[in-house]
Amino acid sequence: MNADALRSAYEKFFEVAALPDLGEATDGGWNADQVLAHVLSVAGHDGRAGLIGHVRAQAAVLCDIADRLGDEETSVLVPTFLMSGNELLLDQPMPLGDLVNGLAENHLPVHTRQLTDLRP
């Protein structure tokens, strides 16, 4: 598996996350620190720079692992349960490769747009 798309999605995400003028969501949604904590899957944090550092380290490990996955590993079905708020998005097995690609093609771009929308 080639993790270049995932690395690129993370880099775009980090570029926007590091912008100094990210404010509060006008719709009552998450602020930048909350988006970063979600991507990292933690609740507590030590500020935006610390969150970016933690997510960056986690992303590097994930991309390195993805680069090592072969066809056999990427085709393994993984039980998948995805929710957005109270909406069930998916509740069925998915190939591991599709989950990784979903991060690059959907999850990270959605949160990158969410951060971009916090700019004045």
Rosetta silent file (secondary structure, phi, psi, omega in degrees, C-alpha in Angstrom):
SEQUENCE: MNADALRSAYEKFFEVAALPDLGEATDGGWNADQVLAHVLSVAGHDGRAGLIGHVRAQAAVLCDIADRLGDEETSVLVPTFLMSGNELLLDQPMPLGDLVNGLAENHLPVHTRQLTDLRP
SCORE:     score description
SCORE:     0.000 S_00000001
   1 L     0.000  142.007  178.355    0.000    0.000    0.000 S_00000001
   2 L  -105.703  121.345 -176.263    1.240    3.499   -0.777 S_00000001
   3 L   -94.420   16.417 -178.482    0.498    6.046    1.956 S_00000001
   4 H   -59.629  -41.798  179.609    1.368    9.144   -0.115 S_00000001
   5 H   -64.658  -38.217  179.016   -2.277   10.296   -0.289 S_00000001
   6 H   -67.215  -43.885  177.148   -2.630    9.845    3.465 S_00000001
   7 H   -59.847  -43.466 -179.988    0.591   11.790    4.123 S_00000001
   8 H   -63.101  -43.160  178.558   -0.608   14.562    1.824 S_00000001
   9 H   -62.986  -41.304  176.963   -3.999   14.748    3.553 S_00000001
  10 H   -63.876  -43.351 -178.809   -2.292   14.970    6.942 S_00000001
  11 H   -62.392  -41.901  175.976    0.071   17.713    5.728 S_00000001
  12 H   -61.290  -42.082  178.406   -2.848   19.822    4.414 S_00000001
  13 H   -60.220  -46.598 -178.814   -4.586   19.261    7.728 S_00000001
  14 H   -65.736  -37.723  178.305   -1.476   20.364    9.690 S_00000001
  15 H   -57.880  -46.869 -178.663   -0.997   23.465    7.510 S_00000001
  16 H   -72.015  -41.337 -178.457   -4.493   24.670    8.322 S_00000001
  17 H   -60.982  -29.477 -177.194   -4.370   23.559   11.974 S_00000001
  18 L   -84.438   -6.010  179.309   -1.234   25.651   12.548 S_00000001
  19 L   -62.367  137.124 -173.908   -2.803   28.888   11.287 S_00000001
  20 L   -76.386  -18.366 -171.104   -2.828   31.446   14.099 S_00000001
  21 L  -104.937   31.468  177.579   -6.213   33.022   13.382 S_00000001
  22 L   -80.179  123.055 -177.526   -8.563   30.063   13.821 S_00000001
  23 L  -102.923 -149.752  179.273  -11.543   31.199   15.877 S_00000001
  24 L   -91.590  153.090  177.917  -14.707   29.602   17.129 S_00000001
  25 L   -70.580  133.541 -179.007  -17.185   27.796   14.899 S_00000001
  26 L   -72.948  -18.833 -178.952  -20.113   30.024   13.988 S_00000001
  27 L   -97.603   11.606 -179.020  -22.499   27.063   14.104 S_00000001
  28 L    81.615    6.908 -179.316  -21.561   26.048   17.635 S_00000001
  29 L   -76.834 -166.912 -175.921  -19.343   23.242   16.332 S_00000001
  30 L   -68.789  147.122  170.126  -15.858   22.275   17.390 S_00000001
  31 L   -87.811 -179.855 -175.005  -13.008   24.753   17.677 S_00000001
  32 H   -60.420  -42.662 -179.566   -9.533   23.926   16.323 S_00000001
  33 H   -64.398  -36.046  178.603   -8.331   22.258   19.511 S_00000001
  34 H   -69.320  -38.489  177.121  -11.414   20.046   19.613 S_00000001
  35 H   -63.235  -45.876  178.708  -10.937   19.003   15.970 S_00000001
  36 H   -61.896  -43.027  179.621   -7.292   18.136   16.675 S_00000001
  37 H   -63.175  -36.063  177.365   -8.236   16.198   19.805 S_00000001
  38 H   -65.008  -46.665 -179.092  -10.801   14.251   17.771 S_00000001
  39 H   -63.629  -34.305  176.915   -8.278   13.335   15.081 S_00000001
  40 H   -81.645  -19.615 -178.679   -5.883   12.273   17.843 S_00000001
  41 L    66.799   45.866  174.036   -8.745   10.607   19.749 S_00000001
  42 L  -132.049  161.718  177.204   -7.947   12.209   23.107 S_00000001
  43 L  -100.456  -49.593 -178.415   -9.889   14.555   25.413 S_00000001
  44 L   -83.334  156.368  179.578   -7.174   16.400   27.340 S_00000001
  45 L  -157.815  165.883  179.890   -4.447   18.463   25.695 S_00000001
  46 L  -115.463   39.708  178.682   -1.651   20.904   26.376 S_00000001
  47 L   100.350  165.184 -174.393   -2.500   23.512   23.757 S_00000001
  48 H   -60.922  -43.793 -179.527   -2.667   23.530   19.995 S_00000001
  49 H   -60.193  -40.775  177.546    1.069   23.133   19.389 S_00000001
  50 H   -65.441  -40.647  177.741    1.108   20.071   21.632 S_00000001
  51 H   -63.104  -45.295  179.024   -1.937   18.620   19.906 S_00000001
  52 H   -59.619  -42.924  178.782   -0.399   19.157   16.466 S_00000001
  53 H   -61.504  -42.924  179.075    2.782   17.445   17.657 S_00000001
  54 H   -65.906  -44.588 -179.625    0.863   14.451   19.016 S_00000001
  55 H   -65.658  -40.177  179.091   -1.274   14.104   15.869 S_00000001
  56 H   -60.521  -43.540  178.902    1.819   14.481   13.670 S_00000001
  57 H   -64.708  -42.737  178.428    3.601   11.677   15.545 S_00000001
  58 H   -63.813  -40.591  179.534    0.519    9.455   15.336 S_00000001
  59 H   -63.938  -41.076 -179.925    0.171   10.217   11.615 S_00000001
  60 H   -61.479  -42.556  178.818    3.805    9.296   10.952 S_00000001
  61 H   -65.072  -45.953  179.987    3.342    5.900   12.605 S_00000001
  62 H   -60.889  -43.826  179.636    0.091    5.242   10.734 S_00000001
  63 H   -65.591  -40.959  177.421    1.640    6.191    7.381 S_00000001
  64 H   -61.624  -41.668  177.746    4.706    4.027    8.031 S_00000001
  65 H   -65.763  -44.392 -179.027    2.473    1.062    8.845 S_00000001
  66 H   -59.846  -39.237  178.773    0.287    1.698    5.783 S_00000001
  67 H   -61.106  -25.811 -176.680    3.376    1.729    3.553 S_00000001
  68 H   -90.812   -6.816 -178.419    4.214   -1.788    4.763 S_00000001
  69 L   -77.656  131.562  176.021    0.804   -3.283    4.053 S_00000001
  70 L   -96.738 -178.293 -178.626    0.621   -5.620    1.097 S_00000001
  71 H   -58.234  -39.844 -178.558   -2.401   -6.699   -0.916 S_00000001
  72 H   -63.149  -44.536 -179.190   -3.174   -9.538    1.467 S_00000001
  73 H   -69.072  -40.759 -177.215   -3.238   -7.229    4.522 S_00000001
  74 H   -70.000  -18.140  179.710   -5.203   -4.438    2.844 S_00000001
  75 L   -91.082   -5.184  178.918   -7.918   -6.889    1.807 S_00000001
  76 L   -64.257  130.134  178.346   -8.542   -8.147    5.368 S_00000001
  77 E   -78.125  131.642 -178.499  -12.100   -7.290    6.437 S_00000001
  78 E  -118.542  127.808  175.786  -12.259   -5.209    9.615 S_00000001
  79 L   -57.170  129.319 -172.740  -15.490   -4.762   11.604 S_00000001
  80 L  -130.726  129.144  178.486  -16.350   -1.095   11.104 S_00000001
  81 E  -133.246  107.209 -177.475  -18.784    1.107   12.998 S_00000001
  82 E  -117.260  130.426  177.423  -18.752    4.784   11.982 S_00000001
  83 E  -127.045  149.839  170.897  -20.959    7.489   13.462 S_00000001
  84 E  -128.241  108.076 -171.988  -21.170   11.224   12.880 S_00000001
  85 L    63.230 -123.392  177.977  -22.997   12.824   15.766 S_00000001
  86 L   -99.823    7.232 -176.494  -26.080   10.665   16.156 S_00000001
  87 E   -96.695  124.426  175.579  -26.049    9.489   12.530 S_00000001
  88 E   -76.613  120.369  179.867  -24.919    5.954   11.744 S_00000001
  89 E   -95.743  -36.296 -175.131  -22.679    6.117    8.676 S_00000001
  90 E  -160.092  135.599  175.783  -21.477    2.534    8.462 S_00000001
  91 E  -146.186   74.078 -179.786  -21.904   -0.710   10.361 S_00000001
  92 L  -166.047  157.823  177.809  -20.308   -3.490    8.319 S_00000001
  93 L   -63.639  143.025  176.572  -16.910   -5.040    7.668 S_00000001
  94 E  -133.658  149.196  173.630  -14.600   -3.094    5.345 S_00000001
  95 E   -61.944  139.667 -179.512  -11.215   -3.940    3.836 S_00000001
  96 H   -53.580  -41.169  179.270   -8.391   -2.431    5.896 S_00000001
  97 H   -60.651  -36.149  177.969   -7.053   -0.639    2.814 S_00000001
  98 H   -67.424  -35.529  177.176  -10.414    1.091    2.319 S_00000001
  99 H   -64.697  -44.780  179.053  -10.326    2.329    5.909 S_00000001
 100 H   -63.924  -45.376  178.666   -6.859    3.804    5.436 S_00000001
 101 H   -64.211  -32.330  177.374   -7.852    5.362    2.111 S_00000001
 102 H   -63.726  -32.307  174.516  -10.995    6.733    3.753 S_00000001
 103 H   -62.137  -44.733 -176.791   -8.825    8.710    6.146 S_00000001
 104 H   -72.964  -37.566 -172.090   -7.018   10.321    3.212 S_00000001
 105 H   -92.604  -21.479 -174.978  -10.043   10.830    0.972 S_00000001
 106 H  -131.450  -61.531 -170.571  -12.745   11.744    3.480 S_00000001
 107 H   -58.383  -54.208 -179.483  -11.973   11.991    7.189 S_00000001
 108 H   -67.320  -43.333  176.468   -8.966   14.316    7.073 S_00000001
 109 H   -60.391  -36.439  177.628  -10.311   16.534    4.249 S_00000001
 110 H   -62.301  -44.900 -179.345  -13.595   16.990    6.161 S_00000001
 111 H   -74.442  -27.958  173.818  -11.721   18.103    9.268 S_00000001
 112 H   -65.057  -43.996  176.219   -9.353   20.268    7.210 S_00000001
 113 H   -62.938  -38.674  178.895  -12.407   22.090    5.788 S_00000001
 114 H   -60.566  -42.599  176.620  -13.796   22.334    9.311 S_00000001
 115 H   -67.529  -42.067  179.390  -10.586   24.074   10.430 S_00000001
 116 H   -59.254  -37.096  179.836  -10.537   26.299    7.345 S_00000001
 117 L   -68.084  -12.456  177.715  -14.065   27.442    8.193 S_00000001
 118 L   -82.621   -7.796  179.015  -12.772   28.735   11.538 S_00000001
 119 L   -74.540  144.484 -179.688  -10.759   31.438    9.798 S_00000001
 120 L   -68.548    0.000    0.000  -12.221   34.954    9.958 S_00000001
